Amino acid sequence: MTQEYRVAKKELTAEVTVAGEKPAILKLFLAERTRAHAGDERPSDLLNGPDLFLPAVDRKGRLRLLRRDAVVVITVPTDHEPGSETTETAGTPLPSSRHADVEVILESGDAIRGTVEYDMPESRSRLLDFLNREDRCLAVRHKGQVHLVNKRHIARVNEG
């Protein structure tokens, strides 16, 4: 009977930084489907999700329940986090994907450098407009990796 309520999950190994801690290699669990978009759940879906906590397993096999807002950065290979597929209100034309080279300064003082990709309507096409969206995380791509940065831990973003 309990099998009826189980949701199939895929394990993903990621580097996760929680506020006040050093980065750790953890296993995260992604669903095979999501309501947010077509296809498998992505690491960004975990960070943007509605639940207060998300489960992870450390290298010793111990369960760690991470408060979503305390997760600062999740780093995964780019093949686990496809490029920008943001959609806006139906009928609003989207420009081709925009790219911005950025330096993200975290509250801790650490810096993450890379490229941000985004699609926004022409009338709201600035990086500032994209950063002010309600999503919890910002995807910064660099050398085959994507750093999913929790916007609540960003002190500033330098463009260029």
N, C-alpha and C positions, 0 to 999 in steps of 0.2 A: 504494500500500500504506500509506503513512504517513497518508493521509486517514482510514483506519479508526480511528486512535488519537487523532484530534483531537477535542477537546470544544468545542462551540459556546459562545462566551462573548459577553456583552454588555458594552460599555464603559460605565462610570459615572464622571463627573467628580465629585470630592469634595475637600474641604479636609482634608488629613491633617497631623497634628502628630506628629512622631517625637521621642522624648526628646532634649533638647539642641539641637533645631532649631526654627526658626520654622515656622509653618504654611505648607504648600505646596499648590498645586492640582495634583492627580495624577489620572490615569486608572486606575481599578481595573477588574478583570475579574470579572464574575459569571456563573456557569453558568446555563443555562436550566432546570436541575432540580437538586434537592438531596434528600438522604435525610432531612434533619432535619425537613422539613415539606412540605406540598403547595405547589406553585408554584415560582417562580423563586428562585434564591439571593438573599439580602439582604446588604447591607453588614455587618450584625451576624454573619451566618454566616461571613464572611471573618475577622472578628476572633475569633470563637469556635472557628474551625477547628482541626484537629489539627496541620497542617503548621507547621514552625518559621518558614518564610519565605513571604511572599506577594509577587507581582509587581505593579509599578505603573510607569507611564510619566509622566515629567515633561513640562512644557510644551515642552521642546526635543526631545522624542521619545526621551530616554534612558531605558533600563530601570533601575529602582531595585528591588532586592530588599530588602523591609522585613522585619526580624525582628518577628514578631507581638507579642512581649512588649515591644518598644521603641515600638510604635505607642501613643501616648497618647490621641488623639482622632481619630475620623473624623466629619466633619460632612457631611450630605447633606440634600436636601429631604425632608420627611416622606412624600411619595408613594413614595419608594424604600425606606422602612422602616415597614411597617404597624404598627398598635398592638399591644399585648400579646396574645399568643395562647399564653401559657404553659400547659402541661398538667402535672398532677401524676399521682400514682398513680391508675390506673383505680379507679373506685368511690368516690373521695374527692370530695365535693361542692366545687365551686369557687364562691366568692362572686362577686358582680358585680365588675367591674374596679375596682380601688382606684387612687386618685391621691394623690400626695404632692408638694407644692411643695418643692423642695430647692435647696440651694446646695452644689455639689460643689467642694471645695477640692483642687486637685492638688498633688502633691509640689513642683512648680515655684512654687507660690503662686498660680497663676492660678485663677480661679473660674468655674464654669459654673452658671448659674441656669436653672431650668425645672421641668417637671413629669415625674415618673416614674409610669408606669402599670404595674400588675402584678395578676396573679390568683394567689392562694394559698389553700390550704385554710383554713378558719376557725381551726383550731387553730394555724396558723403564718402569720397574716395581718399581722404587723408589718412595717414597712419593713426593720427589722433582719434579719428572716428572709429577705426577698427579697434583700437585699444579700449575705447569706452563702451564697447559691446558688453552685454551681460555675461558672456562666457567667463568661466573661472580661470581658464588657462590660455596661455600664449605659447604657440609652437615656434621655437627658434631652431632652425636647421643649420647644421654645421658638420662637414666632413663625415657624411654617412650616418649621422645621428640626429635625433630630434629631441630637444630639451623642452618638455612641457612644463612651463613655468606658471605657478599659481600667481595670478595677478595680485592677490592680496598680500604677497610678500615682495612686490616690486617697489623699490624706492623711486627709481626713474628709468626712463628709456632714452638713450642717446641715438639719434639717427645719423647714419653715415659712417 
